């Protein structure tokens, strides 16, 4: 352990000894996020935690997954397929109201889906709706979806895209939804109401005492607060002192947290892959042989054991083996060996301002293979602008890749690199293997420190918040 880590942990022990403020919060839970939520609007964000806040806290989705990743009714109490499976009819729960008192109706569902389908909106998962031909609200509680071809399964996107209030957004052109006032003061229809947002500090939600019993009734917590803490040691100090109830922790700190009698460590499978995305539009990674050579030089077991302390598995593709539709795609060997001479220099963009230990491990491993890697750390907004902006101003970027059970993220990931993959997830995985558009590193496990006063917490492939409605405080 580094000297700086030892000093930090000693300071944490002293802080913990001073007593915990957790008990004074009562039924309020403070949940740490490493960054602000980017946007609370589900049509606009790719932030994984923001998407969970949308579908489990503030808003509702038509359906939601159970722990076995089977779609179950939620806002839609049931659905019916036509005989040819090209038409899907949803029947909505009629007791759900927006937090301003307006009933939630089929019009809200139809408006949300139409906005998501419109390219000018910029919905990140618009490709998942490409086969949708028609959305129609036939009455206040019935929505009919018609597809050009029968979907192979229940559309995963309908468990992810939270429904928005048409009566507050339908006068805004789709290309201007990023400027909507609703984004700063959202009105939801989920188990928690929006109370306050302080940029880069916190989001405050309070239990909706009128949330319908058909959807589970009011939540057991009084308040759920997302606190933005972007420095891992600060986050750890707040967790051990009782100032946070739930916080993601670094693998190096898991044993320290586990020894604290007031805390427990929860490790769980997640749909997530860390990797280096290559920009195939420009040198040096527009050449397949260069991508293959770099990919072959990475020691993934070294990264799993040395960087994430065994809390994960080496990655050979974009899909964790525990995920639905995973296939063990194999890359085709090159026709001739490729020698990296002279050394190839490139810049690796990453998010952060600290030691960049992972990037340094890669730098050291790649140098003998003929790659001169320059690490450039950016704050999140600058990183997103460089990588996701229209110019794609990067050579290679370190990326945490959040997934979804339907693997809808594969096509946007390919487009980010500068290529296209088939819509079929199994074929897409093989194209990634053949093209080496991304050097996939490892599939980490989720790792959270949780105050023992908090009960009812389940975290799994669905994320950290699927059971937040049922969290409760006890001694």
FENHUTA-V829491 format. One record per residue. RES is the residue in one small letter. D_FIRST is the distance of its C-alpha to the first C-alpha in Angstrom with 2 decimals. Layout:
RES&D_FIRST  RES&D_FIRST
//
This chain:
x&0.00  x&3.80  x&6.60  x&8.37  x&6.46  x&6.80  x&10.29  x&11.08  x&10.56  x&12.57  x&15.14  x&15.43  x&16.24  x&18.88  x&20.30  x&20.67  x&22.52  x&25.15  x&26.62  x&26.82  x&29.35  x&29.37  x&32.48  x&34.46  x&34.22  x&36.34  x&36.77  x&34.86  x&31.64  x&29.12  x&27.38  x&24.69  x&25.21  x&23.04  x&26.31  x&29.95  x&32.08  x&33.82  x&37.14  x&38.48  x&41.30  x&40.78  x&42.96  x&40.66  x&36.98  x&34.44  x&31.62  x&30.56  x&30.15  x&33.37  x&35.22  x&34.16  x&35.24  x&38.51  x&39.36  x&38.04  x&38.37  x&40.93  x&43.12  x&44.39  x&44.63  x&47.63  x&45.70  x&42.21  x&40.30  x&39.88  x&36.89  x&38.57  x&38.95  x&42.69  x&44.36  x&45.89  x&48.30  x&47.13  x&49.20  x&51.41  x&52.69  x&53.91  x&54.68  x&57.26  x&57.38  x&60.70  x&62.19  x&61.00  x&57.53  x&58.01  x&58.46  x&56.07  x&57.43  x&55.25  x&56.70  x&54.80  x&54.34  x&56.88  x&55.41  x&52.38  x&52.80  x&50.94  x&49.66  x&52.62  x&54.97  x&56.05  x&56.25  x&53.92  x&56.25  x&56.51  x&57.07  x&53.45  x&52.28  x&54.67  x&53.74  x&49.98  x&50.50  x&52.96  x&50.63  x&47.81  x&50.23  x&51.32  x&49.51  x&49.91  x&47.60  x&44.59  x&43.37  x&40.30  x&41.67  x&45.28  x&45.43  x&45.18  x&48.50  x&50.29  x&52.49  x&53.59  x&57.21  x&58.27  x&56.99  x&59.71  x&59.92  x&63.10  x&63.09  x&60.79  x&58.86  x&59.10  x&57.31  x&58.28  x&56.16  x&57.89  x&56.13  x&57.55  x&56.28  x&55.17  x&51.37  x&49.84  x&48.15  x&47.80  x&46.41  x&42.71  x&43.06  x&45.27  x&42.41  x&40.20  x&42.65  x&43.33  x&46.94  x&47.86  x&50.85  x&53.66  x&55.71  x&53.09  x&52.16  x&55.16  x&56.76  x&53.81  x&53.99  x&51.19  x&50.02  x&49.58  x&47.60  x&44.51  x&46.51  x&47.80  x&47.74  x&46.68  x&43.17  x&42.65  x&44.45  x&44.43  x&46.91  x&45.72  x&47.20  x&44.16  x&43.10  x&41.56  x&43.30  x&41.79  x&41.80  x&39.87  x&37.56  x&35.85  x&34.55  x&30.77  x&30.57  x&31.97  x&34.53  x&36.54  x&38.54  x&40.86  x&42.38  x&45.77  x&48.06  x&50.58  x&48.45  x&50.81  x&50.59  x&51.26  x&47.77  x&46.16  x&47.45  x&45.53  x&41.75  x&40.51  x&38.22  x&39.94  x&37.57  x&34.74  x&32.81  x&30.41  x&28.14  x&26.66  x&23.05  x&21.54  x&18.25  x&15.52  x&14.15  x&17.83  x&18.64  x&16.10  x&17.48  x&20.97  x&20.42  x&19.17  x&21.94  x&24.55  x&25.48  x&24.81  x&25.97  x&24.40  x&21.45  x&19.67  x&15.95  x&13.15  x&12.28  x&8.58  x&10.35  x&13.11  x&12.45  x&12.06  x&15.30  x&16.93  x&16.85  x&18.77  x&22.45  x&23.70  x&21.79  x&21.73  x&19.89  x&22.31  x&21.60  x&24.69  x&26.21  x&26.87  x&29.14  x&26.64  x&25.74  x&23.48  x&25.16  x&26.49  x&30.06  x&32.36  x&35.37  x&38.25  x&40.68  x&39.69  x&38.47  x&36.43  x&35.71  x&39.37  x&39.51  x&38.65  x&37.87  x&35.19  x&33.51  x&33.77  x&32.29  x&29.20  x&28.80  x&29.13  x&26.45  x&23.61  x&21.54  x&21.12  x&19.62  x&16.76  x&16.24  x&16.61  x&14.25  x&11.50  x&11.99  x&13.53  x&12.15  x&15.78  x&17.28  x&20.06  x&22.30  x&23.11  x&25.97  x&29.25  x&31.07  x&31.15  x&31.76  x&29.42  x&31.16  x&31.55  x&33.54  x&37.35  x&39.06  x&36.16  x&37.49  x&35.82  x&37.09  x&36.93  x&37.06  x&39.98  x&39.26  x&40.42  x&43.85  x&42.64  x&39.37  x&38.11  x&36.90  x&34.79  x&36.75  x&36.53  x&32.93  x&32.88  x&31.30  x&30.38  x&28.63  x&26.14  x&26.40  x&23.59  x&23.16  x&20.79  x&20.00  x&16.24  x&13.93  x&15.60  x&12.81  x&15.28  x&18.06  x&16.36  x&15.70  x&19.38  x&20.49  x&19.19  x&20.73  x&24.01  x&24.74  x&26.02  x&28.12  x&29.94  x&28.40  x&27.47  x&25.44  x&25.40  x&23.05  x&24.87  x&23.37  x&26.02  x&26.40  x&27.67  x&31.40  x&31.45  x&29.57  x&32.07  x&34.97  x&34.02  x&33.26  x&35.73  x&38.36  x&41.67  x&40.84  x&37.57  x&36.27  x&33.33  x&32.82  x&29.77  x&27.71  x&24.46  x&25.73  x&24.83  x&28.12  x&29.34  x&32.02  x&35.05  x&36.81  x&39.73  x&37.60  x&39.39  x&36.38  x&37.05  x&39.97  x&38.38  x&35.33  x&37.77  x&39.72  x&36.65  x&36.18  x&39.93  x&41.52  x&43.20  x&42.70  x&45.16  x&45.23  x&44.92  x&41.20  x&41.48  x&43.16  x&40.70  x&37.76  x&39.66  x&40.32  x&36.63  x&36.05  x&38.94  x&38.28  x&34.48  x&34.70  x&31.08  x&28.22  x&26.87  x&23.19  x&22.32  x&23.55  x&20.82  x&21.46  x&21.83  x&19.30  x&20.54  x&19.92  x&23.43  x&25.02  x&26.99  x&30.12  x&30.42  x&32.28  x&33.83  x&30.88  x&30.98  x&28.90  x&29.70  x&30.89  x&33.00  x&30.07  x&28.70  x&32.05  x&34.83  x&35.39  x&34.90  x&38.64  x&38.18  x&35.07  x&36.02  x&34.86  x&35.26  x&34.12
//
